[in-house]
Amino acid sequence: MKKFAVATLAALVGFSALISASVMAKSSEIAVIVKTANANFWQNVNKGAVQAGKEIGGQYNISFQGPQAETAIDEQVNMVNNAVNRGVAGIVLAASDPDALVPAVKAAYERGIPVVMIDSGINSDGKYYQSFLATDNRAAGKLAAEKLLEKNGTKGKVAVMSFTPGAASAIERTGGFVDKIKENADIAMVGPFYSQSDMVTALNQTIDVLTSHPDLTAIFGANEPTAVGMARAIKERGYAGKLVAVGFDGNQDLQSFVRDGTLEGIVVQSSYQMGYKGVTAIKDVIDGKQIEKFIDTGVVFITKDNIDSEEAQGVLY
């Protein structure tokens, strides 16, 4: 995701005026709405948000919710609309779809409710939300490709296992990876395949890829459920250590696959920081402070050699 310019003071003052004029801002609730509540990555966002809520003095109640699945876009839209209707003080939002969430975020803006996007943004030309906190997904995808190429070399066949088509994070992350791989003319690429962020789907897709391409030399799983399903397929089919596999995100399953050598490494975002900084950014906006339009929450590449380091333990969950 490209970095946006620092928000202007004039724009911030204008939005603060909206807040002052709106009864909506009298609520003590900051709503954290993620793509799904059923993944460790998003639960780690919640942990960060709750901690931030404590550190800002308990002035705000932090609520947390997400659909059953990342593909339940209408359900997430309803959650945002409901938060607007009940007059929350602010919304921290990871958008499941960059277009479908625009009207709901616009409605929040028009009611004087600040919105901070995390992980995945919306297609609004930078309007209606106050800041976007995320991994620079294009850079992270490129890093995953670079680490994969270090072990694979510049020849062979590489499969790309992505997640939700249309999601900004998938577009950027997969795009960064693919662009880097394509720089090597002697590498054939298979995919991308889209798991819809479902582990079982990713497992079956990976089995199909391994069966159809016995000459595969490397493979990339682009988010938590996809990488877990991919790694399970690799291990179950006896390919562990026989091809270079790189995953994305850092739950307990993925850590175990790094430790036993199924995965060469994992690119891990700081989902905790997304939740923590998302809530503190909302508080700053309410307090009339100037905040950056884009805040990069960073990644760490974790291997068997550094998994127990302080830096790695700070982002794993």
C-alpha positions in Angstrom: 0.0 0.0 0.0 1.5 3.3 -1.0 2.0 5.8 1.8 -0.2 8.8 1.8 0.9 12.3 2.8 0.6 13.6 6.3 -2.9 14.9 7.0 -3.1 18.7 6.9 -4.0 20.6 10.0 -6.8 22.3 8.2 -8.5 19.0 7.4 -8.0 17.9 11.0 -9.6 21.0 12.4 -12.5 20.7 10.0 -13.1 17.2 11.1 -12.8 18.2 14.7 -15.5 20.7 14.1 -17.7 17.9 12.8 -17.1 16.0 16.0 -17.9 19.0 18.2 -21.2 19.5 16.3 -22.3 16.0 16.5 -24.0 14.2 19.4 -22.4 11.1 18.1 -19.1 11.9 19.8 -20.6 11.8 23.3 -20.5 8.0 23.3 -17.8 6.3 25.3 -17.5 3.4 22.9 -14.7 2.9 20.4 -15.7 0.1 18.1 -13.0 -2.2 16.7 -14.5 -4.0 13.6 -12.3 -6.6 11.9 -12.6 -9.0 8.9 -13.5 -12.0 11.1 -13.4 -12.7 14.8 -12.4 -16.3 14.1 -8.6 -15.9 13.5 -5.7 -15.4 15.9 -4.5 -12.5 13.8 -7.6 -10.5 14.6 -7.7 -11.6 18.2 -4.3 -10.1 18.5 -5.6 -6.8 17.1 -8.2 -7.0 19.9 -5.5 -7.5 22.6 -3.7 -4.4 21.4 -6.9 -2.4 21.3 -7.8 -3.4 24.8 -4.4 -2.5 26.1 -4.6 0.9 24.5 -8.0 1.4 26.1 -6.5 0.7 29.5 -3.6 3.1 28.9 -5.8 6.0 27.9 -7.3 5.8 31.3 -10.4 3.7 30.8 -12.1 6.8 29.4 -13.5 4.7 26.5 -15.0 1.3 26.3 -13.4 -0.9 23.6 -15.9 -3.2 21.7 -14.7 -5.8 19.3 -16.5 -7.7 16.6 -16.1 -9.3 13.2 -18.1 -11.6 10.9 -17.8 -15.4 11.0 -15.8 -15.3 7.8 -13.8 -12.7 5.8 -16.1 -13.2 2.9 -19.2 -12.1 4.9 -18.9 -8.6 3.6 -22.5 -7.6 4.0 -22.3 -8.6 7.6 -19.4 -6.4 8.2 -21.1 -3.5 6.5 -24.0 -3.9 8.8 -21.7 -3.9 11.8 -20.2 -0.5 10.8 -23.7 0.9 10.1 -24.9 -0.3 13.5 -21.9 1.3 15.2 -22.7 4.6 13.4 -26.4 4.4 14.4 -25.6 3.8 18.1 -23.3 6.8 18.1 -19.8 5.4 18.9 -17.0 7.8 19.7 -14.8 6.3 16.9 -14.3 3.2 14.7 -11.2 1.1 14.1 -11.9 -0.8 10.9 -10.2 -3.5 8.8 -12.3 -3.4 5.6 -13.1 -6.8 4.0 -13.9 -5.1 0.7 -12.4 -1.8 -0.5 -15.6 -0.7 -2.3 -18.5 -2.2 -0.2 -17.4 -0.4 3.0 -17.1 3.1 1.4 -20.8 4.2 2.1 -20.7 3.0 5.7 -17.4 4.9 6.4 -18.8 7.9 4.6 -21.8 7.8 6.9 -19.6 7.7 9.9 -17.7 10.8 8.6 -20.9 12.7 8.0 -22.0 12.0 11.6 -18.7 13.3 13.0 -17.4 9.8 13.9 -13.6 9.4 13.3 -12.6 6.2 11.5 -9.1 4.7 11.5 -8.5 2.0 8.9 -6.2 -0.9 9.8 -4.7 -3.7 7.6 -7.0 -3.1 4.5 -8.3 0.3 3.3 -11.1 1.5 1.2 -11.3 3.1 -2.3 -12.2 6.6 -1.3 -9.2 8.6 -2.5 -8.2 9.2 1.1 -11.5 10.7 2.1 -13.8 9.8 5.1 -11.2 8.3 7.3 -8.5 10.0 9.4 -5.6 7.5 9.2 -4.7 4.2 7.7 -2.5 1.9 9.9 -1.2 -1.2 8.1 1.7 -3.2 6.9 3.1 -1.8 3.7 1.8 -5.0 2.0 3.5 -4.5 -1.3 6.8 -4.2 0.4 6.0 -7.2 2.6 5.1 -9.3 -0.4 8.4 -8.3 -2.1 10.3 -9.2 1.1 8.6 -12.7 1.1 9.7 -13.2 -2.5 13.3 -12.0 -1.8 13.6 -14.5 1.1 12.1 -17.3 -0.9 14.5 -16.6 -3.8 17.5 -16.6 -1.4 16.8 -20.3 -0.9 15.2 -21.3 -4.2 17.5 -19.4 -6.5 16.4 -17.8 -9.8 15.2 -20.9 -11.6 12.4 -23.3 -11.0 8.6 -23.2 -10.5 6.9 -21.1 -7.8 3.3 -21.4 -6.7 1.4 -18.4 -5.2 -1.4 -19.2 -2.7 -3.4 -16.0 -2.0 -6.5 -15.3 0.0 -9.4 -13.0 -0.7 -9.6 -11.5 -4.2 -10.4 -7.8 -4.2 -9.2 -7.2 -0.6 -6.6 -4.4 -0.7 -4.1 -6.4 1.5 -4.4 -9.4 -0.9 -3.9 -7.2 -4.0 -0.9 -5.4 -2.6 0.8 -8.3 -0.9 0.3 -10.8 -3.7 1.2 -8.1 -6.2 4.5 -7.3 -4.4 5.4 -11.0 -4.3 4.5 -11.7 -8.0 6.3 -8.6 -9.3 9.5 -9.6 -7.6 9.3 -13.2 -8.9 8.6 -12.0 -12.4 11.9 -10.2 -12.4 13.5 -13.7 -12.9 12.8 -14.9 -16.4 13.8 -18.5 -15.6 11.1 -18.9 -13.0 7.7 -20.3 -14.0 4.8 -19.1 -11.8 1.7 -21.1 -10.9 -1.3 -19.2 -9.6 -2.3 -17.1 -7.8 -4.9 -19.3 -6.2 -7.4 -17.8 -3.8 -8.5 -19.7 -0.6 -11.1 -17.1 0.5 -9.1 -17.1 3.7 -10.3 -20.6 4.5 -7.7 -23.1 5.8 -9.3 -26.2 4.4 -9.7 -24.6 1.0 -6.0 -23.7 1.1 -5.0 -27.2 2.1 -7.0 -28.8 -0.8 -5.7 -26.2 -3.3 -2.1 -26.9 -2.2 -2.6 -30.6 -2.6 -3.9 -30.1 -6.1 -0.9 -27.9 -6.9 1.6 -30.4 -5.5 -0.1 -33.2 -7.5 -0.3 -31.2 -10.7 3.2 -29.8 -10.5 5.6 -32.4 -9.2 8.5 -30.2 -10.4 7.4 -27.3 -8.0 10.4 -25.8 -6.3 8.8 -23.1 -4.0 5.5 -21.9 -2.7 4.1 -18.9 -0.9 1.1 -18.7 1.4 -0.1 -15.1 1.7 -2.1 -15.0 5.0 -2.7 -16.9 8.2 -5.3 -19.5 7.2 -3.9 -19.9 3.7 -0.3 -20.5 5.0 -1.5 -22.9 7.6 -3.5 -25.0 5.1 -0.6 -24.8 2.7 1.9 -26.0 5.3 -0.3 -28.8 6.4 -0.6 -30.1 2.8 3.2 -29.9 2.4 3.8 -31.8 5.5 1.0 -34.4 5.0 2.2 -35.1 1.4 5.9 -35.5 2.4 7.2 -32.3 0.7 8.6 -30.7 3.9 12.2 -29.8 3.2 11.9 -30.7 -0.5 10.7 -27.3 -1.6 11.1 -23.8 -0.3 7.9 -22.7 1.5 7.3 -19.2 2.9 4.2 -18.2 4.9 2.7 -15.0 6.1 1.5 -14.1 9.7 2.6 -15.8 12.9 0.1 -17.9 14.9 1.1 -21.0 16.9 0.6 -23.4 14.0 2.9 -21.3 11.7 5.5 -21.1 14.4 5.5 -24.9 14.7 5.9 -25.3 11.0 8.9 -22.9 11.1 10.5 -24.9 14.0 10.1 -28.3 12.3 11.4 -27.0 8.9 8.1 -27.3 6.9 8.3 -23.5 6.4 11.6 -21.7 5.6 10.2 -18.7 7.3 7.2 -16.4 7.9 6.6 -12.7 7.3 4.8 -11.5 10.4 2.9 -8.3 10.8 2.3 -6.6 14.1 -1.4 -7.1 14.4 -1.2 -6.1 18.0 0.2 -2.7 17.0 -2.7 -2.2 14.6 -5.2 -2.6 17.4 -3.1 -0.6 19.9 -2.2 2.3 17.6 -5.7 2.3 16.0 -7.3 3.1 19.3 -4.7 5.7 20.3 -5.1 7.3 16.9 -8.9 7.6 17.5 -8.2 9.2 20.9 -5.7 11.7 19.3 -8.3 12.7 16.6 -11.0 13.2 19.3 -8.5 15.3 21.2 -7.8 17.5 18.2 -4.3 16.3 17.6 -2.7 16.0 14.1 -2.0 12.4 13.0 -0.3 11.0 9.9 -2.6 9.8 7.1 -0.6 6.5 6.8 1.2 4.7 9.6 3.3 1.6 8.6 3.1 -1.0 11.4 6.0 -3.0 9.9 6.9 -6.7 9.4 9.6 -9.1 10.7 10.9 -12.2 8.7 11.1 -15.1 11.2 13.1 -18.2 10.7 14.2 -21.1 12.9 17.3 -19.1 13.7 15.6 -16.0 15.1 12.2 -17.3 16.2 13.1 -17.0 19.9 14.6 -13.5 19.6 13.0 -10.6 21.4 12.1 -9.0 18.1 10.3 -12.1 16.9 8.5 -12.7 20.2 7.2 -9.2 20.1 5.1 -9.9 16.9 4.2 -13.6 17.2 0.9 -14.6 18.8 
